Amino acid sequence: MPRSLARLKFKASTPVAPLRLPKRVPRNPALLEQKIRNQVLQLSKPAHLDMAVLVNPRWKNQPGDKKVMRRHKPHTLRDLADPNGHAKHGEIIYVFRHIRTNQIIYSLNELLEDYHLEQLPFIGKHSKPPTIRPDEWTPHCVVTFPSPEQGQSAFRKLREFRRLHEVSWDKTNPEWKQLKTKPRIRRIMDQKANMSADLAEVLRIQEADGKERQADIEENEKRAKEYLERKWPEIEALANAAQAAEREGDNVKWLRAQINNLAYQLKRAHNQNEADQKRLQAAKKSHESRLKKLEWAVRKSESFKKMQAKLDQEAELANKEGSLERLEKLRVETHSPKQKQELARLEKSFAAKTRQETRDDRVSRSILPPTLRNRPTAAWSLEGVEVKWADVYDAEFATDRWPESILHEQLALRKEREEVVYLRPEEYAETIEQEVPEIVAALQEQKRAEIEAKERAAAIARGEKGEAEKTGIWKFVPEIKNPFKRAEA
């Protein structure tokens, strides 16, 4: 069982089944009206009126309890921040606020549990709630990041900053020492304004760190490119020299023979003194090093040629005239599946062309030293970072500190509730009684239109069949009536 009950799998809420009417008009119209009335009643129920903030302990099956069907998924902040459910763990930070003390809790789950109270330090009597009550905690804001790593880093820094505000208040606000205990505790617990300033500072730090990382990535790629441009011609020269074998030092067979000869000389009795052994071992080591270097250059050269041939084949579409204009056009207007397949092929071809020009393939980068071969982690960016506030005016606590690329939006907490029209029981019944005849009349009109369309199509078909002109020998054959067909009055 996971530590967080909010990560349990819930039963998906079943949508209202579509209304299935009989093809023929039923003899009893009251039955049709009853079906339509039941459908209207089901559709009139609002989908979500209350938002769940706290985990219900009954969701977890206790030992010895019977296994019951999992309840429907509650309506949570995740339904507003990530309605499609594509966000990974860490990409969304949920911020909750205590409605009375303005204490702040950060969470990576959309529902709070008692273990979230471990974030709050004990600074005095009644400063730390014993348990989380759903009527005291409300959503404050939701922050969305483009990657889980960036979101988890921001989550860690936000908790550290909040901890410093609550523990080191005497350094930032020394005048609070003169206050009495209760007012001082209330001011320390109120982190509503500090939360906005902390979030703005964390995003500013990530922006500066992203620029530094991007500079490091560009410098690393520049050094790797210079190394590849300098090293590959040397490897090609060694491979060509080994294949030509014009000199003895470039002849692989001659080097192997020399190594075998030196190994034999090392075992001779008259070469057992220290000076001869040292001389022969140095010569053997030099030949072995040269042989390994030549063989490695030949292998790398062959692999490089195979990879270049493969990239040439993949980049064939990109090398055609007008392919770039076609790619830009398809990116703007892509509708049919055939166009999507063509766009995917063109993008793959242009990617292969880019790898070929920049020597960014696996074989080309295999000769790099480890410091250049391992790519640094991707730079963090504030593009795609969104902050959705329950009250947008809370962002004004850090007006001049927000990065320019941050997008602030309103968190639609009451959207579903505002769209629901609340009626008295008698008004609700009257509205239902008005809608049912309207739907029945619309269905009858639709049925009448379908019948008229069928009759019109049948008349057109009969007219075309009667006017069909006979051809060939059938022109001279008289029309014979079917004696088995019933006579018409």
N, C-alpha and C positions, 0 to 999 in steps of 0.2 A: 504494500500500500504506500503510495507516495506521501511525502511529508506534507505537501500542499494538496488539500482536498479540491482546490480550484482546478487542478490539472486532471481530475477524473473525467472520464468519457461520459457524456450525457446522451440521452435519447433525443434525436432530432425532433423538433416540433412538427407535427403532421399538418400540412396545409388543408384548407377546406376543399373537399372533393368537388369537382365540377358537376353541375346539374345535368343529369341524363334524362332526357324526355323521350317518350315513345314516338316512333315514326308516325303512327296514326293518332288522330285525335281521340282521346278516351271517351267512352260513353258517359262517364261520370266526371263532369268538369270540376267538381269539388275536390276530387283526388289530385288533379293537376294543380289547383290552387294551394292545396295543403303542401305539396312538394315544394312549390315556389316559396311559400311562406317559411318553411323550415330552412331553405337555402338563404333567404334574406336574414333570418334570425342568426344563422351561423356567421354570415359576413358582417353583421352589425356588431359583433363582439370585437372590441379593440385588441390588437395583438399584444401590445406591451403598454402597461400603465405605470408600473413600478420598476425601478432599476435596482438590481441586487448589488449591494456593496460588501456584504459579509458572507462568509461561507457558512452554510447550514450544516451543523454537525450530524444531522440525520442522514446526510448523503453517504456517510461511511457506514457500511454494514458491520455491526458489532459482532463479536464472537458469539455463536449460538443463535443468532437471528436468522430467520428464513431469508433466502435470497429473493429479493423483490425486483421488479422492473425499475430500471433507472429512470428518475424523473426527467421531465423535459428540461432542456438547457435554460438557465435563467437569463434574463435580459441584463447584460452587463456593459461596462465601458468598452469592452473589446468589440461589441457589436457596432459601436459608433466609430471607434478608431480604426478598426480593421474588419469591415463587414464581410470581406471575402475569406478571411482566415488564412492569409498567405504569410503574415509576419512571423518571423522566428522568435524564439525566446531571447529577449534582450533588446529587440528592436523598438519596443514600446515601454516607456516608463509611465506608470500610473501614480499620480500624486493625490493623496487624500488629506483633508483638513478637518480638524476638530471644530465643530461649529461654535463651541463656547470658549475654548482656550486658544484657538488658532494654532494648535500643534500640527506639525507636518509629518506625514509618513510616506516614504517612497517604497514602491513595490513594482516588481516585474510581472506580477499576476494581477488580473483584473479584479480579484476578490481578496478581501483582507481576512487574516486569521490572527489568532492570539499571539503567534510567534513574531508578528510584526511589531508588537509592543517592545520587543527587545531593543529596538532602535532608540527608544526614549530613555534618557538617563533619569535617575532619581535625584531630584534637586530640592525636595522638601515634601511636606505632607500634602497629599492629594495631587501630586505632580505627575504621577504615573498611574493610569487606570489599571485596575486588576484584570479587566477583560474588555474586549471590543464590543461596543454596542452599535447596532445598525442605525439607531436614531441620532447618534452623536457624530458620526463620520460621514463626510460628503465629498464627492469628487471635486478636486481643485483644478487640476489641469492634466492633460495627456501630452507627452512628448514623443514624437516618432523620429527614429533615426534610420539612415539608409543601410546600416549593417549592425549585426548583434554585438560585435566587438566595440564599436563606437558607443552604442547604447549602454553596455555594461561598464565601460570606462566612465561615462558621464554619471551613471548610477552610483558608482563607488565614490566619485568626487563629491557629488551632492550630499551623500551621507556624511562624508568627512567634514565638509563645510558646516553642515547643520550641527554636527557634534561640537565643532569649535565654537559656534555661536552659543550653545547651551552650556558649555563647560568653561570657556575662557571669556565670559561676559565682563569680568572685572578689568580686563585689559582694553576692551573696546568701549565700554561704558563704565568708567570708574565712579561716576556720580550716582550709580544705582546702589552703591554701598551705604548711602545715607538713608535709603528707603527702608521701610519696615519689611518684615519677611513676606507677607502675603502679596503686597504690590510688586515686590522684587521678583517673586516666583512667577507672577502673572506676566510680567514683561519678558522674563527669560523664556517662558513657554510660547509666547507669541512670535512665531517664525513666519508669518504670512508675508511680510515685506522682505525678509531675508531670503525667502525661497526664490522670489523673482530675481533678486540681485545675484544669488548663487548660481541660478540657471544661466543668466546672462554671462557671468564670469566663466562658467564651465564651457559654454559655447565659444566664447572668445579665446580661451586656452586651446580648445580643439582646432579653431581656425588657424591660430598661430602655429600649432604643432603640425597641422596639415601642410602649411606652406613650407615648413622646414623639411618635412618628410618628402614633399614633392621635389624640393631642391636636391635632397640626397639621392632620390631616385634618378633624377636627370643627370647628376654628376656620375652616379654608378653606371648608367647606360652609356654616357659619353666615354668613360674609361674603358668599358667593355668593348665599345665599337672601335676605339683606337687600338686596343689589344688585338682584336680580330683582324683588323686591316693590316696590322704589322705581322701577325703570326701566320696567317693562312698562306701568304706568298712563300714564306720560308718552308712550310710543310709541303707545298706543291713543288718547290725546287728540290727538296730532299726526295720526294717520291719519284720525280722525273729522273734524278740522278741515280736512284736505286734501279729503276727500270732500264736506263741506258747502260749502266755498269761500265762506263768508260775508264774510271779510275779503280784501283784496287780497293781503296777505302770506301767506295760506293758499291762494290760488288758483294751481294749478300752471300753467295756461295763461297767466295774467297774468304770472307770474314769467318764463316762457320768452319772452314778448313783450318784457318789460323787458330781459332779457339781450340779445336780438337788437338792440333799440334802442340799448342802451349800446355794443354792439360797433360799430354804425354810427356813433354819435357820436364814438367814439374815432378814427375815420378822417377826420372832418371837418377841414377846413383851419383853421377858427377855434378848434378845440379842441386844437391841437398844443402849446400852452405847457405848462410843467411842472405848474402848479397844476391846470389842467383835466384833464390826463391822470391825475394822482394821484387827483383827486376821482372821475372816471368809473371808473377801475379799482377803487377801493375800493367803489363802489356795485355794480359788476358782480360783484365777488368776494362781496359780502354776499348778493346775490340768488342766485348760484350755490350758495353754501353752504346757503341756506334751501331751495332747490329740491332739492338732494341729500338734505337731511335729511327733507323731506316724502316724497320718492319712496322713500327707505329705510324710513321708518315705514310706508308703505302696503304695501310688499313684505313686511316682517316681520309686519305685522298679518294679511295674507292667509295667509302660511305658518303662523302661529300658529293661526289658525282651522282650517286644514286638518288640522294635527297634532292639535288638540284633538278634532276630529270623528273622526279615526282612533282616538285613544285611547278616546273614548267608545264606539266600536263594539267595540274589543277588551275593554274593561272591562264589557261588558254582563252577562256571567256573574257577575262579582264584585259587581255592584250588586243582584243578586236577593236576596230574603230567604232566609236559611238557607244561603247559599253558603259562609260562613266555617266553619260547623259541618260542612258536607259536606267541605270541604277538609281539616279536621283529622281527620275520620273516615277519609278515603282515605289520608292519610299514615300512619295507624296500620295499616290493613289494606288492602293493595294486592296482589292476587293475579292476577286475570284480565287479559288484554290490554285488554279494554274499560275496566276500572277504571283501568289505567295511562294510557290515552288521556284519560280524563276528568280524572285528576289533572293531567296535563300541560296540558290546556286551562284548568283552574282556576288553576294556578300562573301561566300566561301572562296570564290575565285580571287576577289580583291584582297582578302586576308592572306591567301597564299602568295600573291604578288608582293605584298608588303613584307612578309617574312623573307622572301627571296632577296628583295632589295636591301633590307636591313640586316640580313644574316641572323635572323631571330629564330631559326629552327633549332631542333634538338641536337643535330649533329654539329652545327656550326658553334653552338655554345658549349659543347662538351670539352673543348680544349681550354676553356677559361679556368683560371685558378678558383678555389672555393670562395674567396672573398668577392669575386665578381660573378661567379656562376649562380650563387644563391641570390635571388631577387629580394629586395627589401619589401616589407609589408606595404600594402597600398596606402596611400595618403588619405587621411580623413578629410571629408568635405562637408560643408554645411548645406550643400544642395540636396533638397529633399527633406531637410529637418523642418518639422512642423510642430507648433505649440498650439494646442486647442485648449482654451480657457473656459471654465464655467462662468467666469466673469472677466471679460476682456480688459476691464479697467485695472485688474490686478497687475497687468504687464507694465503699468505706468510707474510702479515702484522702482523700475530700472530703465527709465525712459531713454537716457543717453548712453546706455551700456550695451544695448542689443546690437549684434552684428546686422548689417544691412540685408543679408540674404535670408534672414529668418522670417518665416511666414506665420503670422498670428491669426487664428480663426476662433470662432465661437463654437463651443462644444454644445451640440444640440441635445441637451439633457431633457428638455420638455417638449421636444418637437412632436412626439407621438401623442403626448397628453393634450397639447394645444390643438392638434388636428381632430381630436375626438369631440363630438357634439353631445353634451349631456342633456337628456330630456327627462321629464317627469314620466311616471309609468303610463298615465293616460295619453300624453303626447307621443310616447314611444309606440304604443299600440295603434294610435291614429295614423302615425307615419307608416307603419308596416301595412296597415289596411289600404293606404293610398298607393304604396309601391307595388303591391301584388297585382291589382288590376292593370296597372300600366305595363308590367312585365308580360302579363297574359296577352294583352292587346298587341304588344310588340312581337311576341312569338306568333300570334295568329297572322299578323301582317307579313312576317317573314315566311311563314308556311304558304300563304297565298301567293307571294312573289315567286317562290320556288315552283309551285304548281303551274303558274302562268308561263314561266320560263321553259318548263318541260313541254307544255302544250305547244308553245311557239316553235321549239326545236323539232317536235314531231311533225308539225305542219310543214315546216321547211323541208324536212326529209321526204315527206310524201310528195310534195310538189316537185322536187328534184327527180324522184323516181318516175313520176308520170311523164315528165318532159324528156326523159332520156331517149335519144334517137337510136333506132336499131341500125346495126351495121352488118355487112356481109350477107350470107344466105338467109339470115333471119328477117331481112326485109320482105321476102316473098312468102314466108310461112305465116298463115293466118293465125290469129290469136285464138287459142282453145280455152274455153272456160273449164274450171275444175268442177266436175260433177259432184265431188264429195264435199264441196264447200256449202255451208248453209246458205239458203236463200235469204236475202234481206228484204224486208217489207218496204 
